Amino acid sequence: MPNDLTELVSVRYMVDDVDAAIDFYTKHLGFTLRMSAAPAFADVTRGRLRLLLSGPSSSAGRPMPDGTVPAPGGWNRIHLIVSDIAAEVERLRAAGLAFRNDIVTGPGGQQILLADPSGNAVELFQPAGEK
């Protein structure tokens, strides 16, 4: 993994519980813990993807000038390629993880939305023609 942060693609997710998010991403999705300042913040990586996990006490969790408080659970998501979506869904469901939908098929392949412990979406995607 590169040490130069400019070599990584960074995405920030607001999470309710930083430790639960670390466990979810490292245990189930192959991320590596880069740095933890739990309960406020953690930094996990997978390849060149750097996922910034910001809890309610992080600077990213501070209210906006209009009073809006950043919260998890929107529809933006990271997109992870899998080679066998059915097997991945079976493995993750067996681990007790929750999905927002069922596998859907489109012209580019198949996808499903996995929910992290705070409700953030993680798209698992199997490109068309694989398997």
N, CA, C and O of each residue as an XYZ file, in Angstrom:
524
protein
N       0.833     -1.174      0.000
C       0.000      0.000      0.000
C       0.882      1.244      0.000
O       1.864      1.306      0.741
N       0.547      2.220     -0.812
C       1.352      3.439     -0.855
C       1.287      4.211      0.463
O       0.244      4.251      1.116
N       2.402      4.819      0.844
C       2.412      5.686      2.023
C       2.017      7.101      1.660
O       1.562      7.856      2.519
N       2.183      7.471      0.399
C       1.835      8.799     -0.080
C       0.320      8.856     -0.273
O      -0.224      8.177     -1.143
N      -0.358      9.667      0.540
C      -1.816      9.721      0.479
C      -2.345     10.203     -0.870
O      -3.502      9.948     -1.205
N      -1.515     10.892     -1.644
C      -1.972     11.335     -2.959
C      -2.096     10.166     -3.926
O      -2.690     10.309     -4.995
N      -1.543      9.010     -3.565
C      -1.639      7.812     -4.391
C      -2.913      7.016     -4.117
O      -3.195      6.032     -4.801
N      -3.680      7.444     -3.116
C      -4.889      6.730     -2.723
C      -6.138      7.518     -3.118
O      -6.105      8.745     -3.211
N      -7.223      6.810     -3.344
C      -8.532      7.436     -3.531
C      -9.193      7.407     -2.160
O      -9.405      6.336     -1.593
N      -9.521      8.584     -1.625
C     -10.090      8.667     -0.281
C     -11.574      8.980     -0.337
O     -12.012      9.876     -1.059
N     -12.340      8.221      0.441
C     -13.779      8.409      0.569
C     -14.084      8.472      2.055
O     -13.559      7.675      2.832
N     -14.939      9.425      2.462
C     -15.303      9.542      3.871
C     -16.718      9.006      4.072
O     -17.639      9.353      3.332
N     -16.872      8.162      5.079
C     -18.183      7.686      5.516
C     -18.406      8.159      6.943
O     -17.535      8.004      7.799
N     -19.555      8.727      7.195
C     -19.972      9.019      8.560
C     -20.471      7.699      9.139
O     -21.222      6.974      8.486
N     -20.054      7.391     10.362
C     -20.474      6.151     11.014
C     -20.934      6.453     12.437
O     -20.519      7.443     13.040
N     -21.792      5.588     12.962
C     -22.282      5.752     14.331
C     -21.269      5.251     15.352
O     -21.176      5.796     16.452
N     -20.504      4.211     14.996
C     -19.586      3.551     15.920
C     -18.325      3.172     15.136
O     -18.346      2.248     14.322
N     -17.244      3.883     15.385
C     -15.995      3.676     14.641
C     -15.457      2.262     14.833
O     -15.019      1.641     13.865
N     -15.478      1.742     16.048
C     -14.958      0.394     16.279
C     -15.777     -0.656     15.523
O     -15.208     -1.588     14.955
N     -17.104     -0.512     15.510
C     -17.953     -1.450     14.760
C     -17.660     -1.355     13.264
O     -17.657     -2.370     12.568
N     -17.416     -0.151     12.769
C     -17.099      0.037     11.353
C     -15.748     -0.602     11.012
O     -15.618     -1.250      9.974
N     -14.753     -0.427     11.871
C     -13.439     -1.060     11.653
C     -13.623     -2.569     11.545
O     -13.111     -3.193     10.616
N     -14.342     -3.146     12.475
C     -14.567     -4.594     12.488
C     -15.265     -5.041     11.206
O     -14.854     -6.025     10.591
N     -16.304     -4.337     10.804
C     -17.063     -4.676      9.604
C     -16.173     -4.672      8.361
O     -16.133     -5.658      7.625
N     -15.469     -3.584      8.128
C     -14.675     -3.463      6.900
C     -13.452     -4.383      6.890
O     -13.091     -4.909      5.838
N     -12.816     -4.582      8.029
C     -11.632     -5.447      8.043
C     -12.008     -6.921      8.082
O     -11.368     -7.731      7.412
N     -13.011     -7.283      8.835
C     -13.386     -8.688      8.991
C     -14.118     -9.244      7.771
O     -13.886    -10.387      7.377
N     -14.999     -8.445      7.174
C     -15.867     -8.962      6.121
C     -15.498     -8.547      4.699
O     -15.848     -9.247      3.750
N     -14.803     -7.433      4.533
C     -14.577     -6.914      3.182
C     -13.111     -6.753      2.805
O     -12.811     -6.150      1.774
N     -12.200     -7.271      3.599
C     -10.794     -7.305      3.217
C     -10.038     -6.003      3.349
O      -8.986     -5.853      2.727
N     -10.525     -5.056      4.131
C      -9.799     -3.809      4.363
C      -8.749     -4.041      5.439
O      -8.853     -4.983      6.223
N      -7.741     -3.184      5.474
C      -6.682     -3.218      6.474
C      -6.743     -1.928      7.284
O      -6.876     -0.842      6.719
N      -6.649     -2.045      8.586
C      -6.632     -0.860      9.440
C      -5.320     -0.126      9.239
O      -4.247     -0.695      9.439
N      -5.402      1.114      8.852
C      -4.218      1.958      8.649
C      -3.942      2.774      9.902
O      -2.792      2.927     10.314
N      -5.028      3.309     10.518
C      -4.886      4.141     11.707
C      -6.234      4.218     12.414
O      -7.279      4.308     11.769
N      -6.201      4.181     13.739
C      -7.424      4.333     14.519
C      -7.243      5.400     15.577
O      -6.253      5.409     16.310
N      -8.209      6.297     15.647
C      -8.328      7.268     16.729
C      -9.749      7.142     17.279
O     -10.411      8.132     17.594
N     -10.197      5.868     17.383
C     -11.546      5.581     17.877
C     -11.686      6.173     19.282
O     -10.733      6.139     20.060
N     -12.837      6.704     19.608
C     -14.112      6.568     18.908
C     -14.390      7.640     17.862
O     -15.464      7.639     17.261
N     -13.450      8.558     17.628
C     -13.716      9.657     16.706
C     -13.504      9.293     15.235
O     -14.291      9.700     14.380
N     -12.443      8.527     14.930
C     -12.029      8.393     13.538
C     -11.176      7.151     13.334
O     -10.482      6.703     14.248
N     -11.234      6.600     12.129
C     -10.306      5.545     11.715
C     -10.108      5.644     10.208
O     -10.880      6.287      9.496
N      -9.066      4.998      9.754
C      -8.640      5.038      8.362
C      -8.351      3.592      7.969
O      -7.438      2.977      8.519
N      -9.116      3.040      7.027
C      -8.897      1.674      6.551
C      -8.648      1.722      5.047
O      -9.126      2.619      4.352
N      -7.887      0.738      4.557
C      -7.568      0.717      3.132
C      -7.815     -0.664      2.541
O      -7.768     -1.688      3.223
N      -8.078     -0.640      1.254
C      -8.172     -1.861      0.445
C      -7.619     -1.475     -0.912
O      -8.235     -0.712     -1.655
N      -6.436     -2.018     -1.229
C      -5.767     -1.591     -2.459
C      -5.486     -0.100     -2.372
O      -4.883      0.369     -1.407
N      -5.919      0.634     -3.368
C      -5.702      2.084     -3.383
C      -6.896      2.876     -2.860
O      -6.928      4.101     -2.974
N      -7.886      2.174     -2.283
C      -9.044      2.834     -1.686
C      -8.786      3.079     -0.209
O      -8.496      2.149      0.542
N      -8.892      4.305      0.193
C      -8.744      4.705      1.599
C     -10.119      5.149      2.080
O     -10.674      6.123      1.571
N     -10.666      4.444      3.052
C     -11.982      4.750      3.584
C     -11.804      5.404      4.948
O     -11.274      4.797      5.879
N     -12.253      6.647      5.050
C     -12.152      7.421      6.282
C     -13.448      7.242      7.057
O     -14.513      7.640      6.583
N     -13.372      6.660      8.219
C     -14.546      6.353      9.035
C     -14.642      7.392     10.141
O     -13.854      7.383     11.087
N     -15.623      8.296     10.014
C     -15.739      9.419     10.939
C     -16.951      9.266     11.840
O     -18.087      9.219     11.369
N     -16.697      9.190     13.145
C     -17.768      9.063     14.123
C     -18.351     10.414     14.502
O     -17.868     11.453     14.052
N     -19.392     10.402     15.331
C     -20.063     11.643     15.728
C     -19.144     12.653     16.410
O     -19.387     13.857     16.323
N     -18.093     12.187     17.085
C     -17.196     13.117     17.784
C     -16.035     13.602     16.916
O     -15.176     14.345     17.392
N     -16.003     13.191     15.654
C     -14.935     13.652     14.752
C     -15.212     15.069     14.283
O     -16.333     15.562     14.408
N     -14.198     15.722     13.745
C     -14.412     17.069     13.206
C     -15.391     17.039     12.036
O     -16.128     18.003     11.824
N     -15.409     15.940     11.273
C     -16.346     15.825     10.152
C     -17.789     15.672     10.630
O     -18.721     15.873      9.851
N     -17.984     15.317     11.905
C     -19.316     15.138     12.453
C     -19.916     16.399     13.062
O     -21.042     16.379     13.560
N     -19.163     17.493     13.021
C     -19.672     18.749     13.601
C     -20.822     19.299     12.761
O     -20.834     19.149     11.539
N     -21.795     19.941     13.427
C     -22.929     20.512     12.686
C     -22.488     21.581     11.679
O     -21.505     22.294     11.885
N     -23.244     21.663     10.597
C     -23.031     22.691      9.590
C     -23.582     24.023     10.117
O     -24.311     24.037     11.109
N     -23.241     25.140      9.465
C     -23.742     26.432      9.946
C     -25.272     26.503     10.059
O     -25.797     27.240     10.893
N     -25.982     25.741      9.226
C     -27.452     25.764      9.294
C     -28.000     24.796     10.341
O     -29.216     24.675     10.495
N     -27.110     24.101     11.067
C     -27.537     23.182     12.105
C     -27.631     21.729     11.667
O     -27.815     20.850     12.509
N     -27.510     21.451     10.371
C     -27.558     20.084      9.876
C     -26.371     19.294     10.422
O     -25.226     19.740     10.357
N     -26.667     18.117     10.959
C     -25.613     17.261     11.506
C     -25.314     16.159     10.487
O     -26.229     15.442     10.081
N     -24.050     16.006     10.065
C     -23.707     14.924      9.141
C     -24.107     13.571      9.736
O     -23.889     13.307     10.918
N     -24.694     12.724      8.891
C     -25.180     11.426      9.366
C     -24.903     10.350      8.326
O     -24.804     10.645      7.135
N     -24.779      9.105      8.772
C     -24.552      7.996      7.841
C     -25.833      7.579      7.128
O     -26.932      8.024      7.461
N     -25.653      6.706      6.133
C     -26.794      6.022      5.544
C     -27.316      6.554      4.230
O     -28.416      6.174      3.828
N     -26.591      7.411      3.541
C     -27.058      7.925      2.256
C     -26.956      6.883      1.153
O     -26.731      5.701      1.415
N     -27.125      7.336     -0.084
C     -27.105      6.416     -1.228
C     -25.780      6.417     -1.979
O     -25.554      5.537     -2.810
N     -24.896      7.379     -1.712
C     -23.564      7.290     -2.297
C     -22.897      6.069     -1.701
O     -23.194      5.687     -0.570
N     -21.986      5.446     -2.462
C     -21.410      4.205     -1.961
C     -20.077      3.901     -2.620
O     -19.762      4.384     -3.708
N     -19.301      3.072     -1.911
C     -18.118      2.512     -2.540
C     -18.585      1.309     -3.351
O     -19.631      0.724     -3.071
N     -17.809      0.957     -4.340
C     -18.180     -0.065     -5.319
C     -17.061     -1.099     -5.322
O     -15.936     -0.797     -5.721
N     -17.366     -2.325     -4.875
C     -16.352     -3.371     -4.805
C     -16.677     -4.468     -5.807
O     -17.793     -4.986     -5.820
N     -15.716     -4.822     -6.641
C     -15.876     -5.876     -7.640
C     -15.705     -7.229     -6.961
O     -14.770     -7.432     -6.186
N     -16.613     -8.149     -7.258
C     -16.522     -9.522     -6.770
C     -16.612    -10.462     -7.967
O     -17.204    -10.115     -8.990
N     -16.030    -11.644     -7.842
C     -16.043    -12.587     -8.959
C     -17.250    -13.514     -8.918
O     -17.635    -14.067     -9.949
N     -17.852    -13.693     -7.747
C     -19.016    -14.578     -7.611
C     -19.968    -13.929     -6.611
O     -19.860    -14.148     -5.404
N     -20.890    -13.136     -7.119
C     -21.762    -12.353     -6.240
C     -22.656    -13.247     -5.383
O     -22.892    -12.943     -4.214
N     -23.150    -14.333     -5.945
C     -24.021    -15.227     -5.180
C     -23.276    -15.809     -3.980
O     -23.820    -15.873     -2.878
N     -22.037    -16.230     -4.197
C     -21.241    -16.798     -3.104
C     -20.922    -15.733     -2.053
O     -20.951    -16.019     -0.856
N     -20.620    -14.514     -2.488
C     -20.326    -13.431     -1.544
C     -21.554    -13.105     -0.699
O     -21.447    -12.922      0.513
N     -22.717    -13.034     -1.339
C     -23.954    -12.742     -0.604
C     -24.231    -13.852      0.406
O     -24.602    -13.575      1.547
N     -24.057    -15.080     -0.001
C     -24.270    -16.210      0.909
C     -23.318    -16.125      2.102
O     -23.738    -16.314      3.243
N     -22.035    -15.841      1.845
C     -21.033    -15.739      2.909
C     -21.377    -14.616      3.884
O     -21.295    -14.797      5.099
N     -21.759    -13.467      3.354
C     -22.042    -12.310      4.203
C     -23.355    -12.471      4.967
O     -23.453    -12.063      6.124
N     -24.360    -13.063      4.328
C     -25.618    -13.337      5.054
C     -25.387    -14.337      6.173
O     -25.965    -14.203      7.251
N     -24.541    -15.347      5.927
C     -24.218    -16.340      6.962
C     -23.520    -15.683      8.149
O     -23.611    -16.169      9.276
N     -22.827    -14.580      7.893
C     -22.163    -13.836      8.966
C     -23.122    -12.884      9.675
O     -22.733    -12.172     10.601
N     -24.390    -12.879      9.229
C     -25.404    -12.054      9.877
C     -25.477    -10.629      9.389
O     -26.073     -9.779     10.051
N     -24.877    -10.343      8.226
C     -24.886     -8.982      7.706
C     -26.175     -8.709      6.930
O     -26.820     -9.630      6.429
N     -26.538     -7.424      6.841
C     -27.806     -7.021      6.226
C     -27.589     -6.386      4.863
O     -26.596     -5.696      4.630
N     -28.534     -6.632      3.972
C     -28.538     -6.040      2.639
C     -29.745     -5.119      2.502
O     -30.781     -5.338      3.129
N     -29.598     -4.079      1.668
C     -30.703     -3.164      1.402
C     -31.650     -3.710      0.339
O     -32.812     -3.309      0.282
N     -31.168     -4.612     -0.495
C     -31.982     -5.137     -1.590
C     -31.525     -6.552     -1.910
O     -30.698     -7.128     -1.202
N     -32.073     -7.101     -2.983
C     -31.640     -8.393     -3.493
C     -30.743     -8.146     -4.700
O     -30.657     -7.019     -5.189
N     -30.084     -9.175     -5.176
C     -29.237     -9.047     -6.365
C     -30.097     -8.589     -7.542
O     -31.155     -9.158     -7.810
N     -29.631     -7.561     -8.235
C     -30.300     -7.091     -9.448
C     -29.336     -7.242    -10.616
O     -28.122     -7.111    -10.461
N     -29.897     -7.518    -11.785
C     -29.089     -7.708    -12.987
C     -29.382     -6.593    -13.976
O     -30.539     -6.255    -14.226
N     -28.327     -6.031    -14.531
C     -28.441     -5.000    -15.548
C     -27.491     -5.312    -16.683
O     -26.839     -6.356    -16.682
N     -27.404     -4.415    -17.654
C     -26.552     -4.684    -18.807
C     -25.070     -4.824    -18.476
O     -24.333     -5.488    -19.206
N     -24.629     -4.205    -17.382
C     -23.213     -4.267    -17.017
C     -22.855     -5.396    -16.081
O     -21.678     -5.700    -15.888
N     -23.869     -6.024    -15.492
C     -23.592     -7.095    -14.553
C     -24.639     -7.175    -13.465
O     -25.779     -6.747    -13.648
N     -24.239     -7.732    -12.323
C     -25.135     -7.898    -11.185
C     -24.611     -7.098    -10.003
O     -23.402     -6.946     -9.826
N     -25.544     -6.584     -9.191
C     -25.140     -5.814     -8.026
C     -26.121     -6.021     -6.879
O     -27.266     -6.429     -7.072
N     -25.633     -5.725     -5.686
C     -26.442     -5.750     -4.476
C     -25.837     -4.732     -3.516
O     -24.636     -4.464     -3.558
N     -26.678     -4.168     -2.652
C     -26.212     -3.178     -1.691
C     -26.171     -3.778     -0.291
O     -27.201     -4.131      0.284
N     -24.969     -3.885      0.239
C     -24.707     -4.341      1.595
C     -24.750     -3.112      2.494
O     -24.247     -2.055      2.112
N     -25.339     -3.229      3.679
C     -25.375     -2.120      4.630
C     -24.295     -2.313      5.684
O     -24.186     -3.388      6.274
N     -23.488     -1.266      5.923
C     -22.512     -1.358      7.004
C     -23.241     -1.141      8.330
O     -24.442     -0.869      8.313
N     -22.562     -1.252      9.486
C     -23.266     -1.146     10.767
C     -24.007      0.179     10.982
O     -24.913      0.250     11.812
N     -23.630      1.228     10.240
C     -24.303      2.520     10.371
C     -25.334      2.760      9.277
O     -25.978      3.809      9.257
N     -25.500      1.802      8.363
C     -26.467      1.949      7.277
C     -25.888      2.510      5.988
O     -26.634      2.740      5.037
N     -24.567      2.739      5.927
C     -23.939      3.182      4.688
C     -23.961      2.033      3.689
O     -23.811      0.870      4.065
N     -24.147      2.360      2.425
C     -24.204      1.337      1.384
C     -22.816      0.981      0.867
O     -21.952      1.841      0.694
N     -22.628     -0.317      0.625
C     -21.438     -0.849     -0.030
C     -21.972     -1.686     -1.187
O     -22.654     -2.688     -0.970
N     -21.663     -1.275     -2.412
C     -22.143     -2.024     -3.569
C     -21.168     -3.137     -3.910
O     -19.979     -2.901     -4.125
N     -21.695     -4.359     -3.956
C     -20.929     -5.499     -4.448
C     -21.364     -5.692     -5.893
O     -22.561     -5.752     -6.175
N     -20.414     -5.788     -6.806
C     -20.723     -5.810     -8.232
C     -19.943     -6.913     -8.939
O     -18.724     -7.017     -8.803
N     -20.663     -7.726     -9.689
C     -20.038     -8.748    -10.528
C     -20.262     -8.349    -11.971
O     -21.401     -8.361    -12.437
N     -19.199     -7.994    -12.698
C     -19.354     -7.581    -14.092
C     -19.980     -8.677    -14.954
O     -19.784     -9.866    -14.702
N     -20.725     -8.267    -15.963
C     -21.346     -9.207    -16.894
C     -20.251    -10.067    -17.533
O     -19.150     -9.589    -17.808
N     -20.569    -11.324    -17.760
C     -19.636    -12.207    -18.422
C     -18.667    -12.908    -17.494
O     -17.914    -13.774    -17.940
N     -18.661    -12.557    -16.203
C     -17.787    -13.248    -15.250
C     -18.550    -14.374    -14.593
O     -19.736    -14.240    -14.294
N     -17.879    -15.474    -14.371
C     -18.349    -16.710    -13.737
C     -19.132    -17.584    -14.678
O     -19.591    -18.657    -14.286
